[in-house]
Amino acid sequence: MSVAVTRLLGARISANALKRQPTTRAGVMINGGGYQGKTETACEVAASFEDQWLDLHAQLNPDAVPGTRDLHAPVAYAQTPVTATPKGICEAVLDFYGADHAKMTLPQLVQQVRAALRDHGTTVLILDDITRLKMHREADQDALDLLRSLMSMNVTLVLIGVGIPGSGLLREGRRDPRTGVLLNPPAGRGKSYNDEAATQTERRFDLVHLDPFSFDTPKAKTAWTAHLAGVEQQLRLLDRTPGMLTTGTMPEYLFRRTAGIVGLLERLIEDGCTDAIDTGAERLTTDQLDGLDINLGNLPATHLVDERPAIPTGDRTARKGRNTVFDEQTPTTAAATTAIA
């Protein structure tokens, strides 16, 4: 499910970093539902690029000035403040570098951010929870203008959020039901809205979606089972056996419990392993997982803003007696799969 994101983001970051002409660097927006691994996927791609970039330059900033070589940070990450003003975004970025920003005016903050990006050799800036920007508010429009201005500093801007097409960041967005192409008719929001100016955002960013796993085609089932195989390899239960999560009815059961959302799958597996260790079973079974409810109450509040996923409900105990993961779908199975989707 993250192949499209990884391919686009990795190619964009690498291509922009190697450019030498003074042009605005195109950015990427990553959209997806809550708890689907958007931030983790983006950070993993950025971390891989950072390792390659540091190796390419012998761990040194190629544009460093004397006395700043130890400050090389090719990738920077910050969260959009709840009150997303230009000053708040500048302060969030400066906090990543540990820079002092007390009692600074907005022009001083902008200058400090530009200096930090330049002095640390930053080529990628990831800004999470970008949909905290509300385009009907004047201050938030100014904040977006500020972000666009940073793209002229040879920085690839990566924006992550939930519901980006409908947030107004690209102007109101919807998909053509026939072609699947994202359409962006004018939104007309905000006092200073300008239709021509809005193209400054939509033309500078590629929007990519990170969707949950599906379970309606043989290819989708294979991808889901491959993901479960990767999860299974990381488990350290004493009685873990090959195929514990990938054989029998387990793949279908886990999809029904989580609807293909990787965050919910992770929570269910974590709770299951904790229970297996406490009870001494040291392995995961459908009977054991039936007694566990997915509880997201202990997540940090910052991760729950507009991102709490809908936890699947219903009869979790109805299971088939044989492996139907790769069988041809019967009308009953097809109807159940459609209901899940």
Disulfide bonds with the S-S distance in Angstrom:
none
